[in-house]
Amino acid sequence: MDSKRLCIVLLLKLARRPLLRECSEMARKSIQLLPSRQKAAQRASWAALGADSSMTSIAVVGMGYDGMLDKLVGPFYSDMRWYPEDDYYLRLTQAARGENLVHDVLSKLWVIDPANVHIALEEPFPLGMIAHSLRTGKSWDGSWIKQQCEVAGAFKGALGRHGYTNLYEINNSQWHATLRKDGVEFINTRGMPTKEKRIAQMANKFKVKTWGMQAFGLPDFPDLVKSKSGAKIPRPESGYGAKARPVQPDDIYDAAACCAWMADELETLGIAT
């Protein structure tokens, strides 16, 4: 490059510098935006989840508030299910990774901060079961209670390990009260003879399924039936159990009921406003 051309290039660069510096100074100044360009402060997103764990499955249902879109989103669901041939310690191992179910739901709710995630978990078994057995002298299945509690504990440990500490353990009477607000009429089984009581309890379980399909838009999942070993499995399309009488609906409907309780509780606490 000859000296004449080099001088021209240098002069052009020097001529541009004041303009660039001036623009930079303008960017630092506080300016008043037009009202149409001003945005209100964004409310924090939150998520209300419900979870139900048992010896055969763990189900999670969640809904929440998206602060970016300024609207409620969900519900969404995720679950894992075990079959009679699945080893017990395999179930514990997978339950200890149960946070993946929560992540599946939260990925659709767009809630990232665990501090804004609130999870209601149904208790592993009614505490009154043991007191009733001791009072009446009736036997109770200690091994079932032990394993039920271990699965629930493994799942809760997974949640706590990943920072989900807003956990609420509730019983079915609490989410029953939530569903009653939506018009569900549960049958009072207190004082009923054993046979009539079992029929009424079965009817109450299917009332929860009907509510879950109407209120949360959940699919009509296959009901659970007893397998040859006596374990609960989803009704198969053919073969053994295809025409068997159902023993209960899918656990995901109970998880949805816990989610509804959690959402109402956040409203009471002033978080979901």
C-alpha positions as CSV (number, residue, x, y, z in Angstrom):
1,M,0.0,0.0,0.0
2,D,1.5,3.4,-1.0
3,S,1.8,6.3,1.4
4,K,-1.0,8.3,-0.2
5,R,-3.6,5.5,0.2
6,L,-2.4,4.8,3.8
7,C,-3.1,8.4,4.7
8,I,-6.6,8.3,3.3
9,V,-7.4,5.1,5.3
10,L,-6.1,6.7,8.6
11,L,-8.1,9.9,8.0
12,L,-11.3,7.9,7.5
13,K,-10.7,5.9,10.7
14,L,-10.0,9.1,12.7
15,A,-13.2,10.7,11.2
16,R,-15.3,7.8,12.4
17,R,-14.1,7.7,16.0
18,P,-16.0,10.8,17.3
19,L,-19.2,9.4,15.9
20,L,-18.7,6.0,17.6
21,R,-17.8,7.6,20.9
22,E,-20.8,9.9,20.7
23,C,-23.1,6.9,20.0
24,S,-21.6,5.0,23.0
25,E,-22.2,8.0,25.3
26,M,-25.8,8.2,24.1
27,A,-26.3,4.5,25.0
28,R,-25.2,5.2,28.6
29,K,-27.7,8.0,29.1
30,S,-31.1,7.2,30.8
31,I,-33.9,7.7,28.3
32,Q,-37.6,7.6,28.7
33,L,-39.2,4.8,26.7
34,L,-42.5,5.3,24.9
35,P,-45.5,3.9,27.0
36,S,-46.0,1.3,24.3
37,R,-42.5,0.0,24.8
38,Q,-42.6,-0.1,28.6
39,K,-43.2,-3.5,30.2
40,A,-44.6,-4.3,33.6
41,A,-42.5,-6.2,36.0
42,Q,-42.7,-9.9,35.4
43,R,-44.2,-12.1,38.1
44,A,-42.2,-15.2,39.1
45,S,-43.3,-18.5,37.5
46,W,-44.4,-21.2,39.9
47,A,-45.4,-24.9,39.6
48,A,-47.8,-27.0,41.7
49,L,-47.3,-30.7,41.4
50,G,-49.0,-33.7,42.9
51,A,-47.4,-37.1,43.3
52,D,-48.6,-40.6,44.2
53,S,-46.2,-43.5,44.9
54,S,-46.9,-47.1,45.6
55,M,-45.4,-50.5,45.1
56,T,-46.5,-50.6,41.5
57,S,-46.0,-47.0,40.2
58,I,-45.1,-43.4,40.8
59,A,-47.2,-40.8,39.1
60,V,-46.6,-37.0,38.9
61,V,-49.1,-34.4,37.6
62,G,-48.3,-30.7,37.5
63,M,-49.7,-27.3,36.5
64,G,-48.3,-23.8,36.9
65,Y,-48.0,-20.2,36.1
66,D,-45.7,-19.0,33.2
67,G,-44.5,-15.5,34.1
68,M,-43.3,-14.9,30.6
69,L,-46.7,-15.7,29.0
70,D,-48.6,-14.4,32.0
71,K,-51.0,-17.3,32.0
72,L,-51.6,-20.7,33.7
73,V,-50.2,-23.7,31.9
74,G,-50.9,-27.5,32.2
75,P,-51.7,-29.9,33.5
76,F,-49.0,-32.3,32.3
77,Y,-48.2,-35.7,33.7
78,S,-45.5,-38.4,33.8
79,D,-45.3,-41.8,35.5
80,M,-43.4,-45.0,35.8
81,R,-44.9,-48.4,36.4
82,W,-43.6,-51.7,37.7
83,Y,-44.8,-55.2,36.9
84,P,-44.8,-58.4,39.1
85,E,-41.6,-59.6,37.4
86,D,-39.7,-56.4,38.3
87,D,-37.2,-56.9,41.2
88,Y,-38.0,-55.0,44.4
89,Y,-34.5,-53.4,44.5
90,L,-34.9,-52.4,40.9
91,R,-38.0,-50.5,41.9
92,L,-36.1,-48.8,44.8
93,T,-33.3,-47.8,42.4
94,Q,-35.7,-46.3,39.9
95,A,-37.7,-44.6,42.7
96,A,-34.4,-43.0,43.8
97,R,-34.2,-41.4,40.4
98,G,-37.8,-40.2,40.5
99,E,-36.7,-36.6,40.0
100,N,-36.8,-37.4,36.3
101,L,-40.6,-37.6,36.5
102,V,-40.6,-34.1,38.0
103,H,-38.2,-32.8,35.3
104,D,-40.5,-34.2,32.6
105,V,-43.4,-32.2,33.9
106,L,-41.4,-29.0,34.6
107,S,-39.9,-29.0,31.1
108,K,-43.4,-28.4,29.8
109,L,-44.3,-25.8,32.5
110,W,-41.0,-23.8,31.9
111,V,-40.3,-23.5,35.6
112,I,-36.6,-23.9,36.3
113,D,-36.0,-22.6,39.9
114,P,-36.7,-25.4,42.5
115,A,-37.6,-22.7,45.0
116,N,-40.7,-22.0,42.9
117,V,-41.8,-25.7,42.7
118,H,-44.2,-27.0,45.3
119,I,-45.0,-30.7,45.5
120,A,-47.8,-32.4,47.4
121,L,-47.2,-36.1,48.0
122,E,-49.8,-38.5,49.3
123,E,-48.7,-40.3,52.5
124,P,-47.5,-43.9,51.8
125,F,-50.2,-45.4,54.0
126,P,-52.9,-44.1,56.4
127,L,-51.5,-43.7,59.8
128,G,-54.8,-44.7,61.3
129,M,-54.4,-48.2,59.8
130,I,-51.9,-49.2,62.5
131,A,-53.9,-47.6,65.3
132,H,-57.1,-49.3,64.1
133,S,-55.3,-52.7,64.0
134,L,-54.0,-52.3,67.5
135,R,-57.4,-51.2,68.8
136,T,-59.4,-54.0,67.1
137,G,-56.7,-56.7,67.3
138,K,-56.8,-57.2,63.5
139,S,-53.6,-58.1,61.7
140,W,-52.0,-55.8,59.3
141,D,-49.4,-56.5,56.5
142,G,-46.2,-55.1,58.0
143,S,-44.1,-56.1,55.0
144,W,-46.4,-54.2,52.6
145,I,-46.2,-51.1,54.8
146,K,-42.4,-51.4,55.1
147,Q,-41.9,-51.6,51.3
148,Q,-44.5,-48.9,50.6
149,C,-42.6,-46.6,52.9
150,E,-39.2,-47.5,51.4
151,V,-40.4,-46.6,47.9
152,A,-41.9,-43.4,49.0
153,G,-38.8,-42.5,51.0
154,A,-36.5,-43.2,48.0
155,F,-38.7,-40.9,45.8
156,K,-38.7,-38.1,48.4
157,G,-34.9,-38.4,48.8
158,A,-34.5,-38.0,45.1
159,L,-36.5,-34.8,45.2
160,G,-34.6,-33.4,48.1
161,R,-31.3,-34.2,46.6
162,H,-32.1,-32.1,43.5
163,G,-33.3,-29.1,45.5
164,Y,-37.0,-29.7,45.6
165,T,-37.6,-28.9,49.3
166,N,-41.1,-27.5,49.1
167,L,-42.7,-30.8,49.9
168,Y,-46.1,-31.3,51.5
169,E,-47.2,-34.8,52.7
170,I,-51.0,-35.0,52.7
171,N,-53.6,-37.7,53.2
172,N,-56.6,-38.5,51.0
173,S,-59.1,-36.6,53.3
174,Q,-57.3,-33.4,52.4
175,W,-57.5,-33.8,48.6
176,H,-61.1,-35.3,49.0
177,A,-62.0,-31.9,50.5
178,T,-60.5,-30.2,47.4
179,L,-62.5,-32.4,45.0
180,R,-65.7,-31.7,47.0
181,K,-65.2,-28.0,46.0
182,D,-65.5,-29.1,42.4
183,G,-68.8,-30.9,43.1
184,V,-67.5,-34.5,43.7
185,E,-69.8,-36.2,46.2
186,F,-67.9,-39.0,48.0
187,I,-69.8,-41.7,49.9
188,N,-69.3,-41.6,53.6
189,T,-68.1,-45.2,54.5
190,R,-67.9,-44.7,58.3
191,G,-69.9,-47.3,60.1
192,M,-70.7,-49.4,57.0
193,P,-70.6,-53.2,57.1
194,T,-67.4,-54.5,55.6
195,K,-68.9,-55.6,52.2
196,E,-70.9,-52.4,51.6
197,K,-67.9,-50.4,52.7
198,R,-65.6,-52.0,50.1
199,I,-68.2,-51.3,47.4
200,A,-68.5,-47.7,48.4
201,Q,-64.7,-47.3,48.6
202,M,-64.4,-48.6,45.0
203,A,-67.1,-46.2,43.9
204,N,-65.2,-43.3,45.5
205,K,-62.0,-44.2,43.7
206,F,-63.8,-44.1,40.3
207,K,-65.3,-40.7,41.2
208,V,-61.7,-39.5,41.4
209,K,-61.1,-40.9,37.9
210,T,-64.2,-39.2,36.5
211,W,-63.1,-35.9,38.1
212,G,-59.6,-36.2,36.7
213,M,-60.9,-36.7,33.1
214,Q,-63.3,-33.8,33.4
215,A,-61.3,-31.2,35.5
216,F,-57.8,-31.9,34.2
217,G,-58.5,-33.4,30.8
218,L,-56.6,-36.6,31.6
219,P,-57.0,-39.6,29.2
220,D,-59.0,-42.7,30.0
221,F,-56.1,-44.8,31.2
222,P,-56.8,-48.6,31.6
223,D,-58.0,-49.6,35.0
224,L,-55.9,-51.8,37.2
225,V,-56.7,-55.5,37.6
226,K,-55.1,-58.3,39.5
227,S,-52.5,-60.4,37.7
228,K,-52.0,-64.1,38.2
229,S,-49.7,-63.3,41.1
230,G,-52.2,-61.0,42.7
231,A,-50.3,-57.8,41.8
232,K,-52.1,-54.8,40.3
233,I,-51.4,-54.3,36.5
234,P,-53.1,-52.2,33.8
235,R,-55.8,-54.1,32.1
236,P,-54.3,-56.0,29.1
237,E,-56.1,-55.8,25.8
238,S,-56.2,-59.6,25.6
239,G,-55.2,-62.7,27.7
240,Y,-55.4,-63.1,31.4
241,G,-57.1,-60.1,33.1
242,A,-58.6,-58.6,29.9
243,K,-62.1,-59.1,31.2
244,A,-61.3,-59.1,34.9
245,R,-63.2,-56.8,37.3
246,P,-61.1,-53.6,38.0
247,V,-59.6,-53.2,41.5
248,Q,-58.9,-49.5,41.1
249,P,-58.3,-46.7,38.5
250,D,-54.8,-45.7,37.5
251,D,-52.7,-44.0,40.2
252,I,-52.3,-40.9,38.0
253,Y,-55.8,-39.7,39.0
254,D,-54.8,-39.6,42.7
255,A,-51.7,-37.6,41.7
256,A,-53.9,-35.1,39.8
257,A,-56.1,-34.7,43.0
258,C,-52.9,-34.0,45.0
259,C,-51.9,-31.4,42.3
260,A,-55.3,-29.7,42.7
261,W,-54.9,-29.5,46.5
262,M,-51.4,-28.0,46.0
263,A,-52.7,-25.4,43.6
264,D,-55.4,-24.4,46.0
265,E,-52.8,-24.3,48.9
266,L,-50.6,-21.9,46.9
267,E,-53.6,-19.6,46.4
268,T,-54.2,-19.7,50.1
269,L,-50.5,-18.8,50.8
270,G,-50.7,-15.9,48.3
271,I,-48.2,-17.4,45.9
272,A,-50.8,-18.3,43.2
273,T,-52.6,-15.0,42.8
